[in-house]
Amino acid sequence: MQAPPSFRELTLAQFNDRLASPDPVPGGGSASAVAAALGASLVAMVATLTQGRPKYADHAELCSVAAPAANALADELLRLADEDAAAYAACAIALKLPRESFEDQELRERQIRESAQVAAEVPLKCVERCIDALGIAETLAGRSNKNAASDLRVASLLLEAAADGATANVLVNLPLIGTNEWTDATGVRVQELLQEGRRIASTVREIVGSGESRAPLEDVPAWPDPVSAR
């Protein structure tokens, strides 16, 4: 069977049609990852629009690092959109396995636990990437092209909403796995990440709304490569 095309290969209209169809894939998880990718791309755009501008020369080093870091996050988030759809599909198949005999039931429960854990791990990664992108946005706020300040605000809104949606997808899969050390820790971690994301997003919007400029950073952050962090 031929694998379905990656969502990145679809036009925006095609993705929207797929999302609006009765097919459960793609769903909210993939939509959250795509929204986050759009937010990260906006962060990259703001950094790029700041580069080469004499007015923002003090922030040139920051933007030279922020732009590729945000672009890498956008690329990773599009990959996670595909992974989320695949994880959901696998979990849905496990839920439809027969359970007539004890052996059937045992196999079904094991498959559900294993597929549900993957279906929780993928959106957890999405939340983490949202926090990474928001961190770049917060660093750029007040240190980037003021003509693109509203784009940084939009990025914060998209990334916050995406983190919220991905968090919901983590939490909905935990009961299918059952209560154990991993599910307990994951439930706490994803809620903490969401709160952190909301805090950073709010900070971005406050700084953007103030219109104030911030002093250059003494040390430009070395944001991790999301690919090497897999």
N, CA, C and O of each residue as an XYZ file, in Angstrom:
920
protein
N       0.843     -1.190      0.000
C       0.000      0.000      0.000
C       0.884      1.248      0.000
O       1.821      1.353      0.792
N       0.581      2.187     -0.891
C       1.361      3.402     -0.992
C       1.087      4.325      0.189
O      -0.063      4.540      0.573
N       2.160      4.864      0.759
C       2.014      5.752      1.907
C       1.328      7.046      1.470
O       1.576      7.526      0.364
N       0.475      7.615      2.313
C      -0.184      8.875      1.969
C       0.845      9.985      1.849
O       1.890      9.923      2.497
N       0.576     10.994      1.039
C       1.539     12.080      0.891
C       1.716     12.849      2.185
O       0.797     12.965      2.995
N       2.922     13.372      2.358
C       3.172     14.223      3.519
C       2.295     15.459      3.419
O       2.024     15.949      2.323
N       1.854     15.959      4.560
C       1.019     17.158      4.552
C       1.746     18.346      3.931
O       1.112     19.236      3.365
N       3.079     18.363      4.035
C       3.835     19.470      3.463
C       3.764     19.475      1.929
O       4.022     20.496      1.292
N       3.412     18.327      1.350
C       3.317     18.224     -0.104
C       1.954     18.666     -0.630
O       1.783     18.830     -1.838
N       0.991     18.860      0.256
C      -0.345     19.280     -0.149
C      -0.411     20.800     -0.266
O       0.322     21.516      0.416
N      -1.296     21.284     -1.137
C      -1.572     22.715     -1.129
C      -2.365     23.038      0.132
O      -2.894     22.143      0.790
N      -2.439     24.298      0.455
C      -3.211     24.701      1.630
C      -4.670     24.307      1.467
O      -5.308     23.863      2.421
N      -5.199     24.469      0.259
C      -6.595     24.110      0.002
C      -6.803     22.601      0.167
O      -7.818     22.167      0.711
N      -5.841     21.809     -0.304
C      -5.960     20.355     -0.169
C      -5.915     19.929      1.300
O      -6.666     19.051      1.725
N      -5.035     20.555      2.061
C      -4.974     20.221      3.489
C      -6.276     20.603      4.180
O      -6.789     19.848      5.006
N      -6.807     21.763      3.849
C      -8.079     22.199      4.439
C      -9.205     21.227      4.095
O     -10.033     20.903      4.946
N      -9.232     20.764      2.846
C     -10.260     19.804      2.431
C     -10.123     18.497      3.203
O     -11.119     17.912      3.629
N      -8.876     18.041      3.382
C      -8.649     16.812      4.143
C      -9.102     16.992      5.586
O      -9.697     16.093      6.180
N      -8.814     18.159      6.135
C      -9.164     18.438      7.527
C     -10.680     18.487      7.718
O     -11.195     18.075      8.757
N     -11.387     18.994      6.710
C     -12.843     19.143      6.808
C     -13.608     17.868      6.454
O     -14.821     17.799      6.650
N     -12.906     16.859      5.934
C     -13.566     15.627      5.511
C     -13.953     14.763      6.705
O     -13.497     15.019      7.819
N     -14.791     13.737      6.493
C     -15.163     12.829      7.588
C     -14.009     11.962      8.067
O     -14.089     11.372      9.145
N     -12.937     11.875      7.285
C     -11.776     11.089      7.684
C     -11.167     11.696      8.945
O     -10.872     12.891      8.968
N     -10.974     10.898      9.991
C     -10.429     11.444     11.247
C      -8.964     11.866     11.160
O      -8.438     12.496     12.077
N      -8.310     11.517     10.053
C      -6.913     11.885      9.846
C      -6.809     12.732      8.582
O      -7.212     12.267      7.516
N      -6.286     13.953      8.655
C      -5.715     14.622      9.822
C      -6.794     15.146     10.763
O      -7.940     15.367     10.371
N      -6.396     15.335     11.992
C      -7.310     15.863     12.997
C      -6.664     16.987     13.766
O      -5.788     17.688     13.259
N      -7.108     17.151     15.005
C      -6.646     18.262     15.819
C      -5.153     18.248     16.102
O      -4.533     19.306     16.206
N      -4.568     17.060     16.228
C      -3.134     16.977     16.500
C      -2.310     17.504     15.351
O      -1.392     18.302     15.542
N      -2.645     17.047     14.141
C      -1.925     17.523     12.957
C      -2.183     19.006     12.727
O      -1.276     19.750     12.353
N      -3.427     19.432     12.953
C      -3.751     20.853     12.785
C      -2.948     21.704     13.767
O      -2.492     22.793     13.417
N      -2.776     21.214     14.989
C      -1.983     21.951     15.975
C      -0.536     22.074     15.523
O       0.070     23.138     15.645
N       0.016     20.984     15.001
C       1.409     21.012     14.551
C       1.589     21.954     13.365
O       2.587     22.670     13.283
N       0.627     21.952     12.450
C       0.708     22.848     11.296
C       0.594     24.306     11.744
O       1.325     25.168     11.256
N      -0.318     24.577     12.667
C      -0.454     25.940     13.193
C       0.844     26.384     13.863
O       1.262     27.533     13.724
N       1.477     25.462     14.591
C       2.750     25.785     15.234
C       3.837     26.053     14.203
O       4.675     26.936     14.388
N       3.817     25.278     13.107
C       4.794     25.500     12.035
C       4.619     26.888     11.427
O       5.602     27.559     11.112
N       3.376     27.318     11.263
C       3.112     28.662     10.752
C       3.645     29.718     11.726
O       4.236     30.716     11.314
N       3.427     29.484     13.013
C       3.929     30.414     14.025
C       5.443     30.504     14.003
O       6.005     31.597     14.065
N       6.111     29.347     13.913
C       7.573     29.337     13.874
C       8.090     30.026     12.616
O       9.107     30.718     12.655
N       7.389     29.837     11.502
C       7.785     30.498     10.256
C       7.664     32.012     10.370
O       8.494     32.747      9.836
N       6.635     32.474     11.064
C       6.500     33.917     11.288
C       7.649     34.449     12.143
O       8.145     35.551     11.907
N       8.063     33.676     13.123
C       9.206     34.079     13.948
C      10.449     34.201     13.074
O      11.212     35.159     13.200
N      10.650     33.226     12.186
C      11.790     33.278     11.265
C      11.698     34.498     10.356
O      12.708     35.146     10.082
N      10.495     34.815      9.887
C      10.304     35.964      9.020
C      10.685     37.265      9.720
O      11.348     38.123      9.138
N      10.260     37.402     10.976
C      10.576     38.617     11.736
C      12.089     38.777     11.872
O      12.622     39.875     11.710
N      12.778     37.669     12.172
C      14.235     37.735     12.290
C      14.876     38.105     10.956
O      15.818     38.896     10.911
N      14.362     37.531      9.876
C      14.913     37.799      8.549
C      14.681     39.247      8.138
O      15.554     39.872      7.535
N      13.509     39.782      8.463
C      13.202     41.170      8.127
C      14.019     42.176      8.937
O      14.071     43.359      8.601
N      14.647     41.701      9.990
C      15.474     42.571     10.830
C      16.925     42.581     10.358
O      17.657     43.549     10.567
N      17.327     41.476      9.712
C      18.704     41.356      9.251
C      19.008     42.396      8.165
O      18.162     42.698      7.323
N      20.223     42.931      8.203
C      20.656     43.869      7.176
C      20.111     45.268      7.332
O      20.366     46.124      6.485
N      19.363     45.524      8.398
C      18.828     46.868      8.643
C      19.767     47.615      9.596
O      19.957     47.189     10.735
N      20.353     48.721      9.140
C      21.281     49.476     10.011
C      20.672     49.848     11.362
O      21.370     49.896     12.375
N      19.369     50.111     11.367
C      18.699     50.510     12.598
C      18.776     49.415     13.665
O      18.739     49.695     14.863
N      18.884     48.164     13.208
C      18.889     47.032     14.138
C      20.226     46.301     14.118
O      20.297     45.105     14.402
N      21.269     47.025     13.782
C      22.595     46.412     13.664
C      23.039     45.759     14.974
O      23.751     44.755     14.959
N      22.621     46.327     16.097
C      23.007     45.759     17.397
C      22.416     44.365     17.626
O      22.882     43.617     18.485
N      21.388     44.029     16.849
C      20.728     42.728     17.019
C      21.016     41.779     15.853
O      20.352     40.754     15.700
N      22.015     42.131     15.033
C      22.315     41.335     13.836
C      22.696     39.899     14.181
O      22.234     38.954     13.541
N      23.539     39.745     15.194
C      23.964     38.396     15.562
C      22.781     37.564     16.053
O      22.647     36.392     15.702
N      21.928     38.178     16.866
C      20.737     37.476     17.353
C      19.888     36.981     16.193
O      19.493     35.816     16.158
N      19.610     37.865     15.247
C      18.721     37.495     14.142
C      19.354     36.467     13.215
O      18.653     35.651     12.617
N      20.680     36.506     13.095
C      21.362     35.530     12.240
C      21.255     34.120     12.799
O      21.340     33.141     12.057
N      21.069     34.022     14.115
C      20.894     32.722     14.766
C      19.415     32.363     14.863
O      19.041     31.204     14.683
N      18.576     33.357     15.147
C      17.146     33.113     15.353
C      16.446     32.640     14.089
O      15.600     31.747     14.149
N      16.785     33.223     12.952
C      16.082     32.867     11.707
C      16.232     31.390     11.343
O      15.218     30.720     11.143
N      17.458     30.851     11.248
C      17.570     29.422     10.925
C      17.024     28.513     12.017
O      16.518     27.430     11.724
N      17.122     28.944     13.279
C      16.585     28.119     14.370
C      15.069     28.007     14.260
O      14.511     26.924     14.433
N      14.404     29.118     13.975
C      12.945     29.099     13.836
C      12.524     28.321     12.592
O      11.522     27.607     12.614
N      13.287     28.458     11.510
C      12.976     27.690     10.294
C      13.111     26.189     10.536
O      12.308     25.398     10.041
N      14.125     25.807     11.295
C      14.306     24.385     11.614
C      13.143     23.859     12.451
O      12.705     22.723     12.269
N      12.648     24.682     13.360
C      11.498     24.287     14.164
C      10.255     24.130     13.300
O       9.480     23.193     13.492
N      10.058     25.041     12.348
C       8.906     24.944     11.453
C       8.952     23.641     10.666
O       7.934     22.969     10.499
N      10.140     23.291     10.185
C      10.297     22.050      9.429
C       9.996     20.838     10.303
O       9.316     19.908      9.868
N      10.501     20.849     11.533
C      10.253     19.748     12.471
C       8.765     19.623     12.796
O       8.247     18.512     12.906
N       8.088     20.732     12.946
C       6.657     20.710     13.283
C       5.828     20.145     12.139
O       4.834     19.462     12.382
N       6.215     20.415     10.899
C       5.501     19.804      9.776
C       5.702     18.290      9.766
O       4.789     17.540      9.422
N       6.896     17.849     10.144
C       7.140     16.409     10.255
C       6.269     15.807     11.357
O       5.738     14.707     11.207
N       6.127     16.536     12.464
C       5.300     16.043     13.561
C       3.823     15.972     13.175
O       3.084     15.145     13.709
N       3.386     16.837     12.246
C       2.002     16.764     11.769
C       1.745     15.421     11.105
O       0.694     14.813     11.307
N       2.714     14.957     10.306
C       2.592     13.640      9.674
C       2.648     12.530     10.707
O       1.876     11.573     10.645
N       3.570     12.663     11.663
C       3.713     11.632     12.696
C       2.453     11.519     13.545
O       2.060     10.422     13.940
N       1.824     12.653     13.823
C       0.617     12.631     14.643
C      -0.496     11.877     13.929
O      -1.210     11.086     14.545
N      -0.644     12.120     12.627
C      -1.675     11.419     11.868
C      -1.417      9.917     11.859
O      -2.342      9.121     12.018
N      -0.151      9.531     11.673
C       0.196      8.109     11.656
C      -0.037      7.471     13.024
O      -0.515      6.340     13.110
N       0.297      8.192     14.087
C       0.113      7.658     15.434
C      -1.361      7.470     15.752
O      -1.747      6.464     16.348
N      -2.191      8.438     15.356
C      -3.628      8.328     15.604
C      -4.196      7.144     14.832
O      -4.996      6.375     15.365
N      -3.778      6.999     13.573
C      -4.293      5.905     12.746
C      -3.950      4.551     13.356
O      -4.777      3.639     13.356
N      -2.728      4.417     13.878
C      -2.312      3.154     14.496
C      -3.128      2.868     15.747
O      -3.501      1.723     16.002
N      -3.404      3.899     16.520
C      -4.195      3.725     17.737
C      -5.634      3.339     17.395
O      -6.238      2.503     18.067
N      -6.173      3.954     16.348
C      -7.541      3.636     15.931
C      -7.655      2.187     15.484
O      -8.658      1.524     15.750
N      -6.623      1.698     14.804
C      -6.611      0.299     14.365
C      -6.580     -0.624     15.581
O      -7.294     -1.626     15.623
N      -5.757     -0.286     16.564
C      -5.656     -1.113     17.776
C      -6.986     -1.191     18.508
O      -7.342     -2.243     19.038
N      -7.723     -0.088     18.542
C      -9.011     -0.064     19.236
C     -10.060     -0.937     18.541
O     -11.054     -1.320     19.157
N      -9.841     -1.249     17.269
C     -10.792     -2.064     16.517
C     -10.407     -3.535     16.467
O     -11.094     -4.331     15.827
N      -9.315     -3.906     17.133
C      -8.896     -5.301     17.139
C      -9.944     -6.164     17.850
O     -10.613     -5.693     18.770
N     -10.087     -7.423     17.427
C     -11.079     -8.302     18.074
C     -10.714     -8.591     19.522
O      -9.547     -8.531     19.909
N     -11.748     -8.911     20.327
C     -11.519     -9.216     21.739
C     -12.393    -10.373     22.203
O     -12.801    -10.431     23.363
N     -12.674    -11.292     21.283
C     -13.545    -12.420     21.626
C     -12.888    -13.360     22.630
O     -13.515    -13.759     23.612
N     -11.619    -13.717     22.387
C     -10.936    -14.652     23.272
C     -10.003    -13.903     24.214
O      -9.744    -12.711     24.049
N      -9.508    -14.633     25.203
C      -8.564    -14.022     26.143
C      -7.307    -13.570     25.412
O      -6.768    -12.498     25.687
N      -6.835    -14.419     24.455
C      -5.637    -14.068     23.698
C      -5.871    -12.821     22.865
O      -5.007    -11.949     22.772
N      -7.070    -12.745     22.250
C      -7.410    -11.557     21.461
C      -7.408    -10.304     22.344
O      -6.865     -9.260     21.982
N      -8.026    -10.448     23.492
C      -8.142     -9.297     24.391
C      -6.769     -8.850     24.887
O      -6.498     -7.654     24.992
N      -5.905     -9.820     25.192
C      -4.563     -9.498     25.677
C      -3.767     -8.770     24.596
O      -3.095     -7.776     24.871
N      -3.850     -9.275     23.364
C      -3.152     -8.638     22.244
C      -3.700     -7.239     22.006
O      -2.936     -6.299     21.792
N      -5.019     -7.100     22.044
C      -5.655     -5.804     21.807
C      -5.210     -4.775     22.843
O      -4.870     -3.644     22.497
N      -5.214     -5.172     24.113
C      -4.842     -4.239     25.170
C      -3.387     -3.806     25.047
O      -3.049     -2.645     25.276
N      -2.523     -4.768     24.677
C      -1.110     -4.425     24.509
C      -0.910     -3.457     23.342
O      -0.149     -2.494     23.439
N      -1.606     -3.732     22.237
C      -1.490     -2.860     21.067
C      -2.029     -1.458     21.361
O      -1.471     -0.460     20.906
N      -3.108     -1.397     22.118
C      -3.677     -0.092     22.485
C      -2.686      0.694     23.332
O      -2.452      1.876     23.081
N      -2.099      0.036     24.342
C      -1.143      0.727     25.217
C       0.053      1.254     24.419
O       0.473      2.400     24.580
N       0.586      0.391     23.559
C       1.784      0.781     22.807
C       1.482      1.900     21.814
O       2.244      2.861     21.712
N       0.377      1.781     21.084
C       0.051      2.818     20.097
C      -0.379      4.121     20.768
O      -0.106      5.208     20.259
N      -1.058      4.006     21.922
C      -1.478      5.215     22.636
C      -0.275      5.965     23.198
O      -0.295      7.193     23.278
N       0.769      5.240     23.585
C       1.959      5.926     24.092
C       2.610      6.744     22.975
O       3.035      7.878     23.196
N       2.686      6.164     21.779
C       3.231      6.921     20.640
C       2.331      8.119     20.342
O       2.809      9.216     20.054
N       1.015      7.886     20.416
C       0.060      8.965     20.136
C       0.122     10.069     21.187
O      -0.357     11.175     20.937
N       0.699      9.797     22.351
C       0.917     10.824     23.373
C       2.289     11.468     23.218
O       2.451     12.664     23.460
N       3.275     10.671     22.813
C       4.642     11.177     22.679
C       4.765     12.214     21.569
O       5.485     13.201     21.717
N       4.064     11.994     20.458
C       4.181     12.914     19.321
C       3.668     14.312     19.672
O       4.398     15.282     19.467
N       2.438     14.460     20.196
C       2.008     15.814     20.566
C       2.816     16.420     21.709
O       2.909     17.642     21.819
N       3.401     15.579     22.563
C       4.289     16.101     23.603
C       5.486     16.797     22.950
O       5.903     17.869     23.387
N       6.033     16.178     21.900
C       7.132     16.811     21.161
C       6.663     18.119     20.538
O       7.411     19.095     20.490
N       5.424     18.136     20.064
C       4.875     19.357     19.474
C       4.833     20.477     20.503
O       5.201     21.613     20.204
N       4.386     20.159     21.714
C       4.347     21.166     22.774
C       5.757     21.682     23.056
O       5.961     22.886     23.212
N       6.716     20.782     23.122
C       8.102     21.182     23.386
C       8.621     22.114     22.300
O       9.290     23.105     22.593
N       8.311     21.794     21.044
C       8.769     22.648     19.933
C       8.066     24.002     19.969
O       8.661     25.017     19.606
N       6.823     24.027     20.397
C       6.112     25.311     20.541
C       6.820     26.192     21.562
O       6.974     27.395     21.351
N       7.251     25.591     22.669
C       7.952     26.345     23.705
C       9.275     26.875     23.152
O       9.660     28.012     23.426
N       9.965     26.041     22.371
C      11.224     26.484     21.764
C      10.996     27.697     20.864
O      11.741     28.675     20.927
N       9.957     27.625     20.023
C       9.674     28.730     19.100
C       9.241     29.983     19.844
O       9.607     31.095     19.464
N       8.463     29.801     20.902
C       8.054     30.948     21.710
C       9.262     31.596     22.391
O       9.314     32.816     22.547
N      10.225     30.778     22.791
C      11.428     31.310     23.401
C      12.196     32.209     22.440
O      12.726     33.246     22.841
N      12.254     31.811     21.175
C      12.913     32.648     20.161
C      12.118     33.932     19.965
O      12.690     35.017     19.868
N      10.799     33.802     19.907
C       9.942     34.979     19.726
C      10.128     35.966     20.875
O      10.200     37.175     20.650
N      10.206     35.462     22.095
C      10.374     36.341     23.257
C      11.718     37.072     23.183
O      11.818     38.244     23.544
N      12.743     36.367     22.715
C      14.060     36.986     22.605
C      14.063     38.090     21.550
O      14.742     39.104     21.709
N      13.301     37.890     20.474
C      13.229     38.882     19.396
C      12.350     40.081     19.756
O      12.544     41.175     19.227
N      11.393     39.876     20.646
C      10.466     40.960     20.991
C      11.231     42.162     21.529
O      12.009     42.040     22.474
N      11.005     43.325     20.920
C      11.715     44.530     21.323
C      13.116     44.620     20.775
O      13.823     45.595     21.033
N      13.536     43.606     20.013
C      14.877     43.598     19.419
C      14.817     43.315     17.920
O      15.812     42.914     17.317
N      13.662     43.524     17.334
C      13.495     43.202     15.918
C      12.732     44.318     15.218
O      12.270     45.274     15.842
N      12.617     44.169     13.921
C      11.962     45.166     13.069
C      10.563     45.491     13.584
O       9.691     44.623     13.628
N      10.356     46.755     13.975
C       9.071     47.140     14.546
C       7.932     47.049     13.537
O       6.769     46.928     13.921
N       8.261     47.106     12.253
C       7.218     46.983     11.224
C       6.650     45.572     11.170
O       5.588     45.338     10.593
N       7.367     44.638     11.777
C       6.905     43.243     11.801
C       6.464     42.825     13.201
O       6.294     41.635     13.464
N       6.277     43.790     14.103
C       5.912     43.465     15.484
C       4.584     42.721     15.555
O       4.422     41.805     16.361
N       3.635     43.116     14.712
C       2.330     42.440     14.745
C       2.468     40.984     14.315
O       1.699     40.132     14.759
N       3.447     40.692     13.449
C       3.672     39.305     13.027
C       4.197     38.465     14.182
O       3.884     37.280     14.295
N       5.001     39.095     15.041
C       5.496     38.378     16.220
C       4.345     38.098     17.184
O       4.319     37.056     17.839
N       3.406     39.017     17.267
C       2.220     38.811     18.105
C       1.392     37.642     17.561
O       0.960     36.770     18.316
N       1.177     37.639     16.244
C       0.418     36.548     15.633
C       1.122     35.214     15.879
O       0.478     34.207     16.174
N       2.441     35.217     15.756
C       3.208     33.995     16.006
C       2.971     33.484     17.420
O       2.801     32.283     17.630
N       2.958     34.402     18.398
C       2.746     33.981     19.784
C       1.364     33.378     19.980
O       1.199     32.420     20.736
N       0.370     33.939     19.299
C      -0.994     33.418     19.409
C      -1.105     32.026     18.782
O      -1.722     31.129     19.357
N      -0.508     31.853     17.609
C      -0.550     30.551     16.940
C       0.166     29.495     17.769
O      -0.337     28.384     17.938
N       1.322     29.835     18.276
C       2.115     28.871     19.043
C       1.454     28.521     20.371
O       1.510     27.371     20.807
N       0.835     29.494     21.010
C       0.125     29.214     22.262
C      -1.077     28.303     22.006
O      -1.303     27.345     22.746
N      -1.839     28.602     20.966
C      -3.002     27.770     20.638
C      -2.571     26.361     20.251
O      -3.213     25.381     20.630
N      -1.488     26.265     19.498
C      -0.988     24.951     19.081
C      -0.537     24.134     20.283
O      -0.797     22.933     20.357
N       0.139     24.787     21.224
C       0.574     24.089     22.444
C      -0.626     23.596     23.242
O      -0.601     22.496     23.795
N      -1.665     24.402     23.301
C      -2.886     24.019     24.015
C      -3.527     22.804     23.342
O      -3.911     21.845     24.013
N      -3.639     22.851     22.018
C      -4.241     21.729     21.297
C      -3.434     20.458     21.424
O      -3.997     19.381     21.622
N      -2.110     20.567     21.311
C      -1.254     19.390     21.431
C      -1.305     18.818     22.846
O      -1.264     17.601     23.026
N      -1.394     19.686     23.843
C      -1.517     19.222     25.231
C      -2.774     18.380     25.411
O      -2.747     17.340     26.068
N      -3.874     18.838     24.820
C      -5.129     18.075     24.912
C      -4.960     16.692     24.310
O      -5.515     15.720     24.823
N      -4.197     16.594     23.221
C      -3.986     15.301     22.581
C      -3.091     14.386     23.406
O      -3.234     13.164     23.364
N      -2.170     14.979     24.153
C      -1.373     14.155     25.073
C      -2.273     13.582     26.157
O      -2.265     12.378     26.416
N      -3.036     14.441     26.776
C      -3.848     14.033     27.926
C      -4.928     13.027     27.567
O      -5.251     12.152     28.370
N      -5.495     13.142     26.356
C      -6.579     12.234     25.976
C      -6.078     10.807     25.759
O      -6.856      9.857     25.842
N      -4.779     10.653     25.481
C      -4.233      9.317     25.232
C      -3.701      8.637     26.490
O      -3.537      7.417     26.507
N      -3.432      9.401     27.531
C      -2.850      8.806     28.738
C      -3.740      7.733     29.377
O      -3.215      6.706     29.806
N      -5.079      7.927     29.459
C      -5.909      6.875     30.061
C      -5.867      5.556     29.289
O      -6.071      4.496     29.880
N      -5.607      5.602     27.985
C      -5.523      4.376     27.195
C      -4.273      3.575     27.530
O      -4.236      2.361     27.330
N      -3.255      4.251     28.036
C      -2.012      3.576     28.414
C      -2.153      2.940     29.789
O      -1.607      1.869     30.053
N      -2.892      3.616     30.659
C      -3.024      3.155     32.034
C      -2.132      3.980     32.939
O      -1.248      4.701     32.476
N      -2.373      3.867     34.218
C      -1.606      4.637     35.187
C      -0.278      3.953     35.477
O      -0.238      2.814     35.942
N       0.798      4.660     35.197
C       2.130      4.174     35.538
C       3.042      5.377     35.736
O       2.597      6.522     35.654
N       4.292      5.120     35.991
C       5.230      6.213     36.270
C       5.335      7.166     35.079
O       5.402      8.383     35.252
N       5.348      6.597     33.861
C       5.502      7.437     32.671
C       4.284      8.327     32.464
O       4.428      9.521     32.203
N       3.091      7.763     32.577
C       1.898      8.570     32.349
C       1.746      9.651     33.412
O       1.333     10.771     33.109
N       2.081      9.313     34.665
C       2.008     10.320     35.727
C       2.965     11.473     35.450
O       2.592     12.641     35.554
N       4.204     11.132     35.094
C       5.212     12.155     34.831
C       4.864     12.972     33.595
O       5.068     14.185     33.565
N       4.337     12.300     32.575
C       4.001     12.988     31.334
C       2.841     13.946     31.536
O       2.848     15.052     30.997
N       1.845     13.533     32.307
C       0.713     14.402     32.582
C       1.140     15.681     33.283
O       0.667     16.770     32.957
N       2.038     15.537     34.246
C       2.539     16.713     34.967
C       3.393     17.581     34.051
O       3.254     18.804     34.030
N       4.281     16.934     33.293
C       5.208     17.687     32.434
C       4.475     18.496     31.376
O       4.797     19.664     31.156
N       3.494     17.891     30.719
C       2.832     18.612     29.631
C       2.032     19.800     30.157
O       1.932     20.828     29.486
N       1.470     19.665     31.339
C       0.752     20.795     31.937
C       1.715     21.914     32.310
O       1.401     23.092     32.143
N       2.878     21.547     32.810
C       3.893     22.551     33.144
C       4.381     23.257     31.885
O       4.569     24.473     31.882
N       4.587     22.493     30.820
C       5.017     23.090     29.557
C       3.973     24.058     29.023
O       4.306     25.139     28.538
N       2.711     23.665     29.114
C       1.640     24.542     28.624
C       1.612     25.850     29.401
O       1.467     26.919     28.810
N       1.749     25.775     30.715
C       1.766     26.986     31.524
C       2.964     27.867     31.162
O       2.851     29.091     31.107
N       4.106     27.234     30.918
C       5.287     27.985     30.511
C       5.058     28.655     29.155
O       5.442     29.807     28.950
N       4.433     27.925     28.237
C       4.135     28.493     26.931
C       3.199     29.684     27.023
O       3.393     30.690     26.341
N       2.191     29.569     27.859
C       1.257     30.684     28.039
C       1.971     31.901     28.618
O       1.708     33.037     28.222
N       2.881     31.650     29.564
C       3.620     32.757     30.182
C       4.491     33.465     29.148
O       4.506     34.694     29.073
N       5.215     32.680     28.355
C       6.108     33.283     27.355
C       5.309     34.027     26.298
O       5.671     35.136     25.905
N       4.212     33.411     25.833
C       3.380     34.057     24.807
C       2.830     35.382     25.316
O       2.790     36.368     24.580
N       2.408     35.403     26.568
C       1.890     36.630     27.156
C       2.982     37.695     27.238
O       2.729     38.876     26.996
N       4.197     37.267     27.581
C       5.323     38.197     27.650
C       5.620     38.792     26.287
O       5.871     39.992     26.171
N       5.594     37.960     25.255
C       5.821     38.449     23.884
C       4.817     39.539     23.550
O       5.184     40.597     23.040
N       3.558     39.279     23.837
C       2.510     40.244     23.480
C       2.623     41.529     24.310
O       2.341     42.619     23.812
N       3.030     41.398     25.554
C       3.220     42.589     26.393
C       4.339     43.466     25.851
O       4.196     44.687     25.776
N       5.445     42.851     25.478
C       6.581     43.611     24.956
C       6.221     44.259     23.622
O       6.506     45.434     23.391
N       5.591     43.476     22.750
C       5.179     44.009     21.449
C       4.195     45.156     21.643
O       4.301     46.191     20.984
N       3.238     44.970     22.547
C       2.226     45.994     22.778
C       2.798     47.282     23.343
O       2.265     48.364     23.092
N       3.878     47.173     24.101
C       4.481     48.365     24.698
C       5.199     49.215     23.664
O       5.339     50.426     23.833
N       5.653     48.576     22.591
C       6.385     49.301     21.555
C       7.789     49.693     21.963
O       8.467     50.413     21.230
N       8.235     49.234     23.117
C       9.554     49.615     23.614
C      10.651     48.758     22.992
O      10.447     47.593     22.649
N      11.815     49.376     22.860
C      12.992     48.652     22.378
C      13.759     48.094     23.565
O      13.785     48.697     24.638
N      14.376     46.952     23.370
C      15.149     46.321     24.436
C      16.634     46.348     24.095
O      17.020     46.399     22.927
N      17.437     46.312     25.114
C      18.888     46.346     24.923
C      19.358     45.070     24.234
O      18.742     44.015     24.389
N      20.443     45.161     23.477
C      20.984     43.953     22.827
C      21.381     42.907     23.862
O      21.741     43.239     24.992
N      21.312     41.666     23.469
C      21.727     40.585     24.358
C      23.248     40.530     24.435
O      23.934     40.684     23.425
N      23.762     40.312     25.619
C      25.208     40.145     25.754
C      25.644     38.789     25.203
O      26.697     38.669     24.577
N      24.825     37.780     25.444
C      25.115     36.434     24.947
C      23.922     35.932     24.155
O      22.830     35.771     24.699
N      24.134     35.685     22.865
C      23.062     35.173     22.013
C      22.841     33.701     22.314
O      23.801     32.931     22.329
N      21.602     33.289     22.555
C      21.328     31.876     22.872
C      21.741     30.939     21.735
O      21.685     31.300     20.560
N      22.147     29.760     22.106
C      22.434     28.710     21.122
C      21.255     27.743     21.165
O      21.262     26.776     21.926
N      20.241     28.013     20.341
C      19.047     27.173     20.384
C      19.352     25.801     19.834
O      20.067     25.674     18.840
N      18.810     24.752     20.478
C      19.107     23.387     20.016
C      18.473     23.106     18.680
O      17.399     23.619     18.363
N      19.154     22.277     17.888
C      18.627     21.821     16.618
C      17.558     20.771     16.925
O      17.867     19.757     17.550
N      16.295     20.989     16.497
C      15.247     20.026     16.845
C      15.474     18.644     16.245
O      14.992     17.646     16.780
N      16.209     18.582     15.132
C      16.477     17.274     14.509
C      17.439     16.472     15.379
O      17.224     15.283     15.616
N      18.503     17.124     15.854
C      19.472     16.414     16.687
C      18.908     16.095     18.060
O      19.446     15.251     18.775
N      17.799     16.784     18.440
C      17.199     16.551     19.761
C      16.181     15.427     19.743
O      15.590     15.130     20.781
N      15.950     14.787     18.592
C      14.950     13.713     18.517
C      15.337     12.532     19.381
O      14.608     11.541     19.435
